[in-house]
Amino acid sequence: MAVLDSVDRTLLRLLQDDATMPLAELAEAVNLTTTPCWKRLKRLEEDGILRQRVALLDPVKLGIAFTAFVQIKTSNHSQDWFNHFVSTVTEFPEVMEFYRMAGEYDYMMKVQVADMQAFDNFYKKLVASVSDLTNVTSTFAMEPLKYTTALPV
């Protein structure tokens, strides 16, 4: 785990809020000149703490606001099956998040599509691509109540 001081944490919070903030504004916000601020950002990137800077898009305006959570059980827990499953699922652009779970289900994914028909197409593609899925259960979001990508630093 990385050791971060208050300046590092403030920089990370600012960037999570607006990754396009100019270096001069970032430096001013943490009471540094631009060179030491840039060096801190570079270190945070090199340490893998600051992984990338991205744009967040509006799924409603893009017509892909149908969110499904898919939970999966399998009877096959071999390394070969796992490798095939992970490589297959990670190639589906509809899968926004994908986790190996502890508990009743083995895997869970968040899927973002246009509508129920698009989800059904995704589901058919999934079950046709991966064997040994013993239970695939889906639930659908009615309304997003909180969404953030910002980590509490």
N, C-alpha and C positions, 0 to 999 in steps of 0.2 A: 504494500500500500504506500502510496506517495505521501510525502510530508508537504503540505501546502500551508503557506502563511496567509494572512488576511488579504494581502494584495493579490496573490494568486486566486483566492476564492472570489474576490470581487471581480477580477478580470473574467473568470469563468461564468459568473452570474451575468455580467454584462453581455458577453458573447452569446450566451444561451438566449438572452432576450433579443439581441440583434447582432447577428454575425457579420453584418456589413458595416458596423461602426468603424470609422476611420481610426488608424493608429493614434493620431494626435488626440482625438477625443477620449480614447481608452486611457492613454497616458495621463491626460489631465484628470480623469475621473479617479485615478489611483495615486495622484500626486507624484508622478514620475515624468522624466523627459522621455522622448520617443525611443531613444536607443535602449535604455534599460527595460522599457516596457516591451519592445520588440524581442529582446533577449529572453525575457520571461515567457512570452508567447511561443518563441522557438523551442525553449526547454519543455514547455507543456506539450507541444507537438511531438518532440523527440521522445519524451517519456510515454507517449501514447495516451495521455490524459485528454488532450484535445485531439480527438480522432479525425474529425472533418467538420467542415462548415457547409451547411445545406440550406436549401429553401424549403419552407413548409407550404404545401399546396392545399387548396380548399377542395375536398372531395365532392361536396355538393355542386360547386360551380363546374367541376370536371365531369359530373354525371356518374360518379362511382361512390355514392354515399351509402350503399348497402353493406353493412358490416356483419360478418358471421364469425362466430368463435367455434372452431371445430376441435372436438376432443376425440382422440383415437386410442383404441386398445389393439394390441397385436399379440399373436401367439408365438411369434418368432423374435427372439432376442439375440440372434447371432450377429457378429460384427459385420459380416458380408451383407446381411439384410439391412442392418442399420446404415451402413455406408450407402447402399443403393437408395434407401428411403430418404436420407438426408440430401443426397445429391439430386434426387428427383424433385422433392418438395421445394428446395431452395431455388430451383429453376422456374417455378411458377411465379409470374409477376404479381398475381393476385394475393399471394401470401406476404403479408406485411410483417408478421412476427411469427416465430416458430420455436417451441420450447420442448425439451424432454422434461417430463414431470415426475414427481413422486405422488403417490396416492392412487386413487381409483383408475385414472387414465394414464397412459404411457406418454402421450404427446398432446400438445395443444397448439393451435395456430389461429392467428387472426387473419381473416380473409376480407379483402375489400373489392367489391364488384359493383356493377350498375344496378342489378335487380335480382329477383329470385331466379329468373331464367338463366342469367349469367352465373349465379351460384350453382344451379343445377348442372350447367355445363362444366364448371370447375370440379364439382363433386364427381361427375362421371369420368372426367380426365384423371382425377386422383385415384379412384378405385381401379381404373383400368391400367394405371401405371405402376401400382405397388401391390404385391401379393401379401397374403397373411394379415390383412386388416380384419380383426374379428368384430370390432364395433367402431362405427364412425357416428358420432353424435354431434349435431350442430344446434347452436342457439343463435338467435338473431337480435342485434341491438335495435331497440325502438328509438332511442334518443341518446346522443352523447351528453353526459352530464359534466364530465371533466376530461380534458385531453391536454397533456403537456408532454414535451420532450425534455423539459428542464429538470436536471437532477438537483436535489437539495444540497448544494455545496455551501 
